[in-house]
């Protein structure tokens, strides 16, 4: 019976009941050692007789064994592998050890999300037959790769008949962060519950100082059970009256009990503690070589310290394992690991861990064995553990140059695992141990990329330049790439001088394709108002770069495709950018290139925003934010908020929401960010008619050092300046914008030029320009918001010119767009103009069905409308098939349809 946990028990029972109904969830139960976490989940598992209960326990000795936890949890579901997609089954068969890993030279790719989706697919397949209850105990000791996959799954159970519960020991290293998951903290029992447990333990007639026991136990259930076994004089010693933690006291209790056992029994406990994954035969063999045999375990079993079940030994509590291992003398621990290494076959990668545990100093044999194990781990996608093992291999490497090389490999694994802070730490070690320029080049390039993830653009630029120097000194022909990236970063920072330095460096070194670096530098200059290169020359340079990359389309990485999409945005080719960005998203998902996805999703969101599909843009941006957080990319959420979410909120006039989004972006942004985070506030001021404030904000972004992306703000600045009575302030910026539009050859940009000319010309000459703008919009109809803005301004002019009938037509056309987009301040402006024109009738606008859906529902509906199955949708969006179906089920009534066939007819 669980005393004092009625509320917690009810919470778990409620989640199990919801899971049975297909409303799955995950819960993290935190508390100190012995507080009752295991008892709580065990009681819940006992009550889940109708469910498949899966269990795994994080073990300290398995922390460096890739996917050990995942194997323990999911192996019972191996019978369902045939029912999931073949590529998922293939990945899981390797990860679960059911199939040999690929050849060591096979490229591992980025399998973090691939393994996660495959594991989710297996779990949901099993949950389709009966509810699944996953219990993950001592999650703080999970190997990093299992932890990543299980957390990935835990966040995607909303539509599944599944519950996942993690137990985590508080106040203990390593930590187990679980952002986004619900948590339940178990505190000490109240006095009544504690007294009940103690009464059960002692019996009604036992003589004991119950008050002192209750005081010493501090409401900890395990302490209430174990402390009565401790001699009363020991309990009264100072160490038991508050100078040590409850956990420390319990470790001493278990240590004292183990110390009283015969030596052969202690040896056998040490052997079990040194390798919990060993089978019974292996334990007996190793123990035999150390002078113990299986019969020696009897005293420990009688004292309830260890149990045997299935094919393995288990300790009564993790603290017993700790006491059995740490309480043994160092030479005995080393001896145990040495014998394990002798007994385990050379092909078993666990042998390397025992070799390292038995080593007392640098040892090349140990280092080489660990590196070989890391290679095996990496081919299965276990990059987190691969990193840990390679770092350990480096620590045993006697030769400094070899140590530097292994640290480089560890940094590469850390990058694949998305662990930016660890990449930086390992880079610092590489610098200390080697002067090999080839190693330094690769290490510096890796840390430059990770630094860019954090949006530390200037430092990333410096590192790429340094990497180029190392590559050149090493005689490597990869020098061009870091210089090219350096120019791109200089562009992002709006610093043409740095871009020019990189281009000159490329030309001076005579590297292959130096002209590519020069063209990008020229584009950087042309899109910066302070430079002598014209924006027309910049557009021409970017077009050459786009063309040369498109010629090698099949060989382009998702990262390079994302770069090309941004160039297309900058030359005004929104059609091309939209296609490239959406292709990048699709290919990144297919190839498991999760690291490239956030940028591609944001770019796709930008193109959807420009196209007037604001709800789609928001869905893509929110997906980018979620992925960035999972990947640990700091800049992803900043760009998603600043470039998409705050923009749509600003144009809709949602002041509180816009400010909240901008504040969140500023809070998440590094100190020297170059993202124009506050530009949406200018658009908000403009939308709400605060033209003077809007103009001041906009001009701060359009000064002489304005980067290219500020160009899109110019038409807003022109209108704000005219309405504020200060048109002279924007003439220079408008000239810059005009050059860009003319060089681009894009009708939608020239339409904005003509609209601005009409505003600046005054009423007498405005009509010609505004009518020409309307005609240009008609030639390129893919930009409804800009077209509506032109129709509004043209309608205002027509009304003032007493051409009322024409004015009403234009104004109603604008109103329909603003209403559909939910741009209320703009709708209100149109309504005022219509009333002034004598038209007070209702605005008729086709409803934007996308506005009825959540971002997740919208993404699912879009993919379903083009014929993708739930399983295919799940793979695209990193969801389970059932979750995809759940979102469709929720979307159908909102859209007034009942099937996929009807979705296609909606024209969403």
C-alpha angles and dihedrals in degrees: 000000000000111000120207097002101099094122094047093046091051090050092055093044089052092052091048090051090051091049090054087058093051096263101119129183145166130237133192115211111200131186145121123286112290095013092123106265094135093044091052095052092040089057090049091049090050089054091050096075091144093055136078103248115208121188140188133164127208110234126194093227090054096049091102097042109097117239092353091137094045091050092053092048101043105032091089087062094055089111089069095057093095090059097058127074113292096241090051091048090049093052093046094046089059095043093047092049094246093119133034117265116251122268111297091244093056111112109251097210122193102306101163095102093031092058090043093053092045091051091047089050091054093047094049091047089056091044089056088069100041135344116283124217113193117196115192109183126193089010090175087074096050115122109257095248094053089046092053093049095044092049089048089054094043092060092054105053099096095112098033133097088238141107123194120194124187123194116206129184111230124223092025135111131267099049121218110212114197108183113186096020127109115250134207117196118205112211131185118300118257119254095262095052092043091051091050092054091048091049090053090049097047101033124225097284101040116122112228141129095258094179092056091046092051090048093049094046093053092204094306109141096209091050089051089056098042107035095067086065091059119093110262093234090056092049090053092053117107094257089066098051102072106295091104131045121254089250091053091050092050092049088053091049092053092041091053092050092050091046090059092056123097114271096249089054091051089050092053091049089051091052091051091047093049094061117014093177093061116112121238094262092054093049091051092047094050093043090050091057087052095051101263134108137196095264088062089071093072097091091052092048090049090053090050092240096125137017136194119223133158105340101327145061121246131191120232090239134002089246089063089057090050092049093046092051103035093040092060117091115262094246090055092050090050090048092052093052091045092056092046088054090051094049100042115083119257091240092059109093090212088073090072092058093053091047090054093046089053095048120100099192145354111333124170093202090057092044092050092048091051092048091052090051090050090054090055091047093049094054088062093051097257094138096152093058091037088060092049093049094047091050089051090048089054091052090060095045113111097195112076094212092052089045089055091050092052091047088053090054089049089053090051090052090048090054091050088050090052092241102143098170090053091050089056093047092050091047089058089054092049089056091053097050109038143036094188102134094208091055092044091050094055094041093049092048091052094050089046090058093048091048088054088054086062090049092240087144100171094050091045089052091052092050094049090051089050091049090054090054091051093048091050093049090049091053091242119152091217092089093106097063099060090045090051090051090047090057091048090053092047087054092052088051092048089236110137093174091065092047089053091050091055093047093049089048091054091050093046092052091048092226121177113271093011086154089070090060090046092051092051090049090050090051089050090053095046093052091051113080094212095063132087095230108096123235087241090060088047092054090049091051092050091049090055090051092048091049095050091049092047089053087064095040096140092053097047117114119225087252092057092045089056089053091051091050090056091050089052090053089052094052089049095249096136092161091057093041092051091052094045094046094049090046089050091053091049095047094044089055093047093050096041090241092152093163092065095048103080094056092044092049092050091049090049087049091053092053091048090050091052089048091056094249093125098162091054090048091053092049091053092046093051090049089051090051093051093049093045091054092049090048095045094240107152097193097053097075091043093056094042090054099040100040100038121004098046091043095057092043090051095051089047088055093239096154100176093045094046092052092046092052093047091048090050090050091049091048092052095042124098115248097257098041116158094201110114092237099168099047091097088064088063090052089049091053090048094048091051093049097253092134100164092052091044092051093051092050093045095049090054086063095043101055123126093284097049113143122229098266089064088070091083089063094059099086089051090049091051093053093044091049093050093048090046091050094243106105093148090071093068103041095100093047091047091053088053091050092048092054090051094049093048092048092048094054089212117147094210091058094045088051089059090048091055092047090053091047088053091052093048094045098064127232097297095062101020099092097069093053096043093049090049089050090053091051091050091051088051089056091054108032098174097096107068098167094053090044090052091050089054091047090051094052092043090048091052090051093046091051091051088048087054092244088131100162092053090044092055091051093052094043094049090049090053092045092055091056095045091048092050092051094045091239094153100176089054092046089052091051090053092047090053091051092047091051089050087052090052096257114122097156123128120276113248112208131164106246117249100233090195089069089064093062134074115243091257093048091050094053091048093047092050091054094043090051091061092051106267118149122233089258092052091047090051092054091050095050100031092248133127116258090245092053089051089051090048091056091048090050090053092046100050098073091043089056096039095240135116105199147031091254090061091049091062090055094055093073093222 
